[in-house]
Amino acid sequence: MNKLKLGTRGSRLALWQARYVADQLEKAIPDLQVDIKTIRTTGDKILDVALSRIGDKGVFTKEIEKELLNGHIDIAVHSMKDMPTELEPGLLIGAVLARENPSDVLISHKGYKFSNLPSGAKIGTSSLRRISQLKAHRPDISTVDIRGNIETRIKKMKELNLDGIIIAYAGLKRLGLEDMISEILPYALIMPAVGQGAIAIELRYGDENTRALINKINHIPTATAITAERQFLKELEGGCQIPIGALAQVSENQLVMEGLVASLDGRIVYRASSTGVISEAGLIGQELAQQLLQEGADRLLAEIRQLGDGENE
């Protein structure tokens, strides 16, 4: 019997994803056994600081990748949106599972939809991407930094008497909490994070046996879309500290992509779309990023980075 040791974060959602990957692999390869090892990351340890202040370079992946490089695990399972565009030397993304709906959703224990949020509504999120897009449509909204797993954020919403919180649909769906959704937010309102809704499997370069195994559950349309989105993000050199959103979708041999860069206060939004053949997914993402940079996003990103450097001093 073949065996694989899988590394993951220990949150309920991360464990769901790890078990899902293990189940898919064991179904595809009947003589395979997958063992799961939980690993605590920096992002799990620091819950009272917004991600934009911690830094985004592997905050949810670094410790897991160390175990992978050391040979203590064979594969690592991550939420794709947590993956830095530059992986640790010696590692690669070997497979991507079929993507869940990448939308963000509004949860309101007061029953609000976005359209009827009261003036000055308080919304919980620590994501600069979400904050900037919310403010672009509703400058009056006040945002409150909240972090933690999904259950923790829902609890904080009630404790702080917020009007709502913004969370990714995929996590709620995977935990069976869809009945808590007040509204699935359209992409015109909030563009998702790069890779949102997708699960990545990471492994060591040169481990061709493992790569052949996990390739059996690689979802090519999702992997193609993610290639475009990650190239878009890499070209912009963005991360948690910068409001960037993107979504690529595959239809037959075509890839349709939309991307966004916004100011922190939402007053300036650069948004564009592009279409091309799926074989040029990376190039489509790269060129879309260049288009936004030429339209003025380069100046916006420079200003945001300068602010970030000041905060870190």
N, C-alpha and C positions, 0 to 999 in steps of 0.2 A: 504493500500500500504506500502511495506517495503521501508525504506530509508537508504542510506549509504552516509556518508560524506567522500570524498576522498581527501587526501592531496598530493600536488605535488610541485616541483619547478615551477618557472614561465617562463622559457625559452620557445621558440616556440616549440622545440622538446619535452620538458617535458610535455607541455600542449597537444601536439599531442598524446603522450603516455597515458596521463591521460584520454583524451576523448576516445581513442581507448579502454582502459580498461572499461570505463563507458559504452560504446556502446556494447561491448561484454557481459557485465554483464546484461544489460537491454534486450538484445536479448535472452539470456539464461533464464532470469527470468522476464517474462512479467510484473509482478506487482511490479517491483523494480524501484526506482528512485535514481539515483546517482548524488549528488551535489559535485562540485569541489572547493576546497580551495587552493589558491596558497600561498606558504610559501618560504621566502627568506632564503637561506643557506649561510654558510661561504664561500663556493666555488663560490657563485654568487657575493659575496661582494668584494672579493679579486681577481682582474683580472690581476694585474700587476706583479704577483709572480708565478713562476712555482709550480705546485702541489707538486713536490718532495721537495720543500722548506717549504711549508705550513704544510705538514704532511697529511697522508691519512686517519686518523681515523675518518671516518664519515664526511668528509669535505662537502659532498653534501647530507648528510642524517640526521645529528644530530638534526637540528632544527625541521625537519619534524617528526622525531621520538619522540621528546619532546611533540609535539602536539598530537601524537598518544597515548603516555603514559598518558597524562593529560585528555584523553577522548574527546578532541576537534575535532578529526577526528576518523573515524572507520577503515580506511585502508590508507596505504601510497603506492604510486606507484613510483618506482625507476628504473633507468637503472641498470641492475644487476651488471654491472662492477663497479658501484659506491658503492656497498654494502660491508662493512667490513666483514671479515670472522667471527668475534665475534660480534654478535648483542647486543644491549642494553638489560639488564635483563628485562624479561617480554614481549619481542617481538619475533616474528618468521616470517619466510617467509612462507606464506600460499598457494601461487600459483605462477606459472611461465607460461607466455604465450609462444606460439610457437615462436621459435627463427627465426629472420631474418638472412640472410647471415652474418656471423661474420667477414668477411674479412675486412682488411684495404684497402683504395684506395689512389691513387695519383691523386691530382687535380693540373693541371698546366695550367695557363692562357697563357703559351707560347707553349703549345701543346706537351710537352715532355712526353715520356714514360720513365720508370725507366731505360731501356737499353740504351737510348740515352741522358740521363742527361749529361750536359757538365762537364768537369773536374772542381772540386771545386764548384759544384752546391750548391745553398743555398736552404735548405728545412725547412719549418716552422713546428715545433711540440715542445711541452713541455713534451712529454711522453718519459721517460727514456727507456721504453720497445721498442718504435719505434726507438729512436736514436741509441741504441746499435745494433739493428738488421740491420739498414741502414748502420752503419759503419762497421759491420761485412762483408758486401758485397761490400761496397764502402767507404774505409777509407778516401778518398779525399773529401767526401761530408761534407759541413758545415751546421750545424743545427742552427736555430734561434728560441728562445723561443717565442711562441705565444699562447695565451689563449683566452677564450671567446666562445660564441656560434658559430655555424657553419657559419652563415652569417658574423660575425665579423672576423673570421679567413680567410675567402675568401677575405674580404675587405683588411685585413692586408697584405695578399699575394701580392695583386696588389699594395698597397701603398708602401710596402718595396721592390717591384720589385724582389720578391723571384722567384725561378725557379719552386717551387711547394710547396704543403702542403700535409700532410698525415692525413686522417680522416677516421673514421669508415664508412663502406658502409651503415650500418643500418640507421644511422641518415639521410644521404642524401636521401636514398630511402623513408623514412617516410615523409620527407619534399618535396618530388617530385623534387629533384635536381639531379637525376641520370645523366642528360645530361651534367653535369659539370665534370663527372668522366673521367679522362684521361686513367686510367688503374686500374683494380681490381688486387691487388697485391696477388700473390700466397702465401700459407702458408709456402712454402719453403723459401720465402724471409722474410715475417713478420708473425710471429705467433700472433694470436689475444690475447687480454687481457682476463683474466678469466671472463666468463659471457657476453662477448661482443655480442651484437645483441639480448639479451634477456631482457624481462621486468619482474620485480619482484613486487609482491603484498605482503606487510607486514601488520601484524595485531598483536593485543595483545593476549598473552597467555590466555586461558580460555574463549575467545569469540567464543564459538562453533557455535553460530548462523551465525555469519559473516563468519567463516571458511567454513561452509557448503555451503554458497552462492558462495564464490569465488572459491571453489573447482570445481564448474561446468565449469570453464574455464581454469583449470589447464591442461597444456600440458605435459603429463607424459614423453615422450621421451626427451623433453627439460629439464624438472626438473631432470631427471636421469643424463643427461650429465652435468648439472650445479652442481649437488651433487659431481660428480667426480672432476670437476675443482676446486670447492671451497675447497674441502678436500686437493687437491694438494697444493693450495695456503696457506692454514692454516698450513700444515705440514712444508712448507718452511718459514712460518712467514713473508710472503712478502706483498708488497703493492706498492703504487705509487713511493716509493723511490728506488725500486729494479726492474731491468729488468727481468720480469717473463712473460712468455706467455704459454698458454695452450689451447687445443681444444679437447673436447670429442664428439664423434658422435655415435649415436645409430643406429644399423642395425639389425632388428628382435630382437633376444635375446642377441646380442653381443654389447659390448661397446668398441670402439677403441679410444684410447687417445694418444695424443702427448703433451709433455711438454718441456719447455726450460728455462734455466737460463743463462744470459749472463753478461759479464763484461760491465762496463759503456762505454768503448771505443770500444766494439765489438770484441776485439782481442781474447777473450776466450768465447766459446759458448758450454754449455752442453745441449744436446738434446737427448731425448729418447722417446720410445713409448711403449704402453702396450695394451693388449686386454684381455677381460674377460666377464663374464656374467653380465647382467644389474643389477641383484640383489646385486652385490658386487661393485657397482659404487664407493662408498666412499673408499673402500679398494683399488680399482685400482688406484685412485688418490693419496692416501697415499703412496702406494708402489712405484709408479712412482717417487714421490718426494724423497723418501728414496734412490731410485736407483741413482738419480742425485746427491744427497748429498754424497753418497759413492764414486761417480766417481770424486768428487772434488768440487762440487758446494758449499759445506759447507764452505770451505776456502774462496771462492769467495764472498759469502754472508757476511761472517764475515768482510772481507776487506771493502765491500761497506757500511756496517752499521757503521764501524769505521769512514769512511770518512764522513758519514752523521752526526754522533755525533759531529765531529769537526766543521762542518758547522753551527751547531745549537748553538754552545757555544757563 
